[in-house]
Amino acid sequence: MNESEHTHFETRIRERLAELQQMSASGQQAQAVVELDQQAVGRLSRMDALQNQAMAKAQQANRDVETRRLLAALERLDAGEFGYCEDCGERIPDGRLNLDLAASKCVSCASG
């Protein structure tokens, strides 16, 4: 991988990490404890709030997984291993890397 490609992917990974961090910060309120005060909120409203809270927690879990994968991709980038399949060692096409910045396997190894 040449210096231009290295810079391109590092920039894209860091931008995506910043986006994830921003989304996590804005999603904190949605994950807050739902008040179960029947006088303040009706039963259906509480159920809706609980469902929204569960969805927010699931979205945060997905963001956490993506963050870990992107941090691992940065480590591979620094080690000179980014863009190469961790199983067979073949070059991962840039098209695949542009779709999934954290891809660590070529299509053949990922599907097998």
C-alpha positions in Angstrom: 0.0 0.0 0.0 1.5 3.3 -1.0 1.5 6.5 1.2 -1.5 8.0 -0.6 -3.6 4.9 0.0 -2.5 4.7 3.6 -3.5 8.4 4.2 -6.8 7.9 2.4 -7.8 4.9 4.5 -6.5 6.3 7.8 -8.5 9.5 7.2 -11.7 7.6 6.4 -11.3 5.4 9.4 -10.7 8.3 11.7 -13.7 10.2 10.3 -15.9 7.2 10.8 -14.7 6.8 14.4 -15.5 10.5 15.0 -19.0 9.9 13.6 -19.6 6.9 15.8 -18.4 8.8 18.9 -20.8 11.7 18.0 -23.7 9.3 17.5 -22.9 7.6 20.8 -22.9 10.9 22.7 -26.3 11.9 21.2 -27.8 8.5 21.9 -27.0 8.5 25.6 -30.3 10.2 26.6 -32.3 7.5 24.7 -30.6 4.8 26.8 -31.5 6.4 30.1 -33.6 4.6 32.7 -37.3 4.8 31.8 -39.4 6.2 34.6 -42.2 3.8 35.6 -44.4 6.4 37.3 -47.9 5.5 36.3 -49.2 9.0 37.2 -46.7 10.7 34.8 -46.8 8.3 31.9 -49.5 6.0 30.6 -48.9 2.2 30.2 -48.6 2.4 26.4 -46.2 5.4 26.6 -44.0 3.5 29.0 -44.0 0.4 26.7 -43.0 2.7 23.8 -40.3 4.3 25.9 -39.0 0.9 27.0 -38.9 -0.3 23.3 -37.1 2.9 22.3 -34.6 2.4 25.1 -34.0 -1.2 24.0 -33.4 -0.1 20.4 -31.0 2.6 21.5 -29.0 0.1 23.5 -28.9 -2.2 20.5 -27.7 0.6 18.3 -25.0 1.5 20.8 -23.9 -2.2 20.9 -23.6 -2.1 17.1 -21.6 1.2 17.3 -19.3 -0.4 19.9 -18.6 -3.4 17.6 -17.9 -1.2 14.7 -15.6 1.0 16.8 -13.6 -2.0 17.9 -13.3 -3.3 14.3 -12.1 0.2 13.1 -9.6 0.5 15.9 -8.2 -3.0 14.9 -8.1 -1.7 11.3 -6.0 1.3 12.4 -3.6 -1.1 14.2 -3.3 -3.2 11.0 -2.7 0.0 9.0 0.1 1.0 11.4 1.6 -2.5 11.2 1.5 -2.5 7.4 -1.0 -5.3 7.4 -4.1 -3.3 6.4 -5.6 -4.3 3.0 -4.3 -7.9 3.1 -6.4 -10.9 4.0 -5.6 -12.2 7.5 -6.2 -15.8 6.3 -4.6 -16.1 2.8 -2.5 -12.9 2.7 -3.9 -11.8 -0.6 -4.6 -8.1 -1.3 -8.2 -7.1 -0.4 -9.6 -5.0 -3.3 -9.9 -1.3 -2.6 -13.6 -1.5 -3.5 -14.2 -3.9 -0.7 -12.2 -1.8 1.7 -14.1 1.3 0.7 -17.4 -0.4 1.5 -16.1 -1.9 4.8 -13.1 -0.1 6.2 -12.6 -2.8 8.8 -12.6 -5.7 6.4 -9.8 -8.1 7.3 -10.5 -10.9 4.9 -10.9 -11.1 1.1 -14.3 -12.1 -0.3 -13.1 -15.7 -0.9 -12.0 -16.3 2.7 -14.9 -14.3 4.2 -17.5 -16.4 2.4 -15.8 -19.8 3.0 
